[in-house]
């Protein structure tokens, strides 16, 4: 017993066998859709990569800022320790 899907598939196959132009048109449309889909995926990949590249650059800038602040803080701590030593020495 054939399912409705199997009957439709067989009918479609028969239709394509009898109508070469329709088969060619369908194959062309499928190829164009595939190319379009590939372009869409490539564009999405480029967008994601640009987003991650931007995030990485922001993280690098934040890290440089943090390192500069740490250096400033260490320098200030050193200065304050020196002042404390001078006060204790008196």
N, C-alpha and C positions, 0 to 999 in steps of 0.2 A: 504494500500500500504506500503510495506516494504522499508525502506531506505537502501542504500548500506551498511551502518554500521550495521544495524540490521541484514541484511542477512549474513554479515561476522561473526557477533557475534554468530548467530544461527549455522552457518556452523562450527565455531570453537568449540562451545559447543558440537555439534554432533560429531566432530572429537575426542574431548577428551572423550566423552562417549564411542566411539568405540575403542579407543586406550588408555587403562589404563596406559601403560608404558609411553606414551607421557605425560599424565597428571601428573604422578608421577615425571617425569623428570622436567617438568615445575614447579611443586610445590617445588621441591628440589632447583632448580635454584633461584626461588623467595625467598626462605628461606635464602639461602646463600647470595644473594644480600642484603637482609634485615640485616643480621648479619654484612656484610661488611659495609653497610651504617651506622649502629649503631656504629661500631668501628671508622669509619671516623668522625662521629659527636663527639664522646667521645674524640678523639685525638684533634679535633679542640677546644673543650671546655678546654682541658688541656693546649693547647697553649695559648688561650686567658687568662686563669687564670694566667699562668706564666708571661705573658706580664703585666697584671695588678699588679701582685705581685711585679714585678721588678719596675714598675712605683711608687708603694706605697713606696717601700724601698728607691728609689731615692728621693721621696718627703720628707720622714722622714729625710734623710741625709741633704737635703737642708734646712729643718726647723731647725735642730740642728745647722747647720752652721749659719743661720740667727740669731738665739737666741744668739749664742756666739758673733756674731758681734754686736748685739744690746747691750749686756752686756758690751763689750769692749768700745763702744761709750758712754754709760751712765757713765762708770767709768771715761773716759777721760773728759767728760763734767763736772763731779763733781770736778775733779782735776783742771780744768781751772777756774771754779767758785771760788774755794778756792784761787787760785792765784789772781783772780780779787779782792776778798775781802781783801787779804793781801795788794795789791797795793793801794786800796782805803783807807785802814786803815792808811797808812803811811802819 
